[in-house]
Amino acid sequence: NAGVMQNPRHLVRRRGQEARLRCSPMKGHSHVYWYRQLPEEGLKFMVYLQKENIIDESGMPKERFSAEFPKEGPSILRIQQVVRGDSAAYFCASSPDRGGTGELFFGEGSRLTVL
Amino acid sequence: AQSVSQHNHHVILSEAASLELGCNYSYGGTVNLFWYVQYPGQHLQLLLKYFSGDPLVKGIKGFEAEFIKSKFSFNLRKPSVQWSDTAEYFCAVNGAGNQFYFGTGTSLTVIP
């Protein structure tokens, strides 16, 4: 499934730097979800966006993390002043509708390493 | 809030053995249920899904799952596993609010 495109696939940052992860959903999909995967913790929901709107950000840490999905261009997950605990795989998924009867299509993930 | 529990974190089986991975969820309303698989180095992909109707659903690669409403369970099964089934398996629930909640995953290793 090459439909959901994430980049970069691997990102290395030093503590205090900023990380920007991008996600282009499948064509025709207007809903984007971001998840964080840590070993032994599975997939943790972070944020659910629709074009130009944040629908649910209940899983986002209150500080340093933000997400957007502009009218044009990819969705971006931004992590400011990264710390070692931010090291994880970040997955983006998209769906064509509000997901009630559909499924999520995942990208291949962006692996962030904080030195 | 909804939650999903997967009881087996690591499972090791020999080829041709039967597989059953447990999944329980907590949510009182109508739910849609999914199993996703993540092969090493790849993205998550859908194995099977349940929305309504026959509680026994069949997915790709010989997998099936049974929805038992009274037990809030959606266990994944395969009668005979293959080495190529080595992967991480995630159960997921989608209910009100259009959120998808995932379990912690089960790592399956199949020994040839």
Chai-1 contact restraints between the chains, C-beta under 6 A:
chainA,res_idxA,chainB,res_idxB,connection_type,confidence,min_distance_angstrom,max_distance_angstrom,comment,restraint_id
A,G42,B,F102,contact,1.0,0.0,6.0,A-B,restraint_1
A,G42,B,G103,contact,1.0,0.0,6.0,A-B,restraint_2
A,G42,B,T104,contact,1.0,0.0,6.0,A-B,restraint_3
A,G42,B,G105,contact,1.0,0.0,6.0,A-B,restraint_4
A,L43,B,F102,contact,1.0,0.0,6.0,A-B,restraint_5
A,R98,B,N98,contact,1.0,0.0,6.0,A-B,restraint_6
A,G99,B,N94,contact,1.0,0.0,6.0,A-B,restraint_7
A,G99,B,N98,contact,1.0,0.0,6.0,A-B,restraint_8
A,G100,B,N98,contact,1.0,0.0,6.0,A-B,restraint_9
A,T101,B,F51,contact,1.0,0.0,6.0,A-B,restraint_10
A,E103,B,L46,contact,1.0,0.0,6.0,A-B,restraint_11
A,E103,B,K49,contact,1.0,0.0,6.0,A-B,restraint_12
A,L104,B,F100,contact,1.0,0.0,6.0,A-B,restraint_13
A,F106,B,H43,contact,1.0,0.0,6.0,A-B,restraint_14
A,F106,B,L44,contact,1.0,0.0,6.0,A-B,restraint_15
A,G107,B,H43,contact,1.0,0.0,6.0,A-B,restraint_16
A,E108,B,H43,contact,1.0,0.0,6.0,A-B,restraint_17
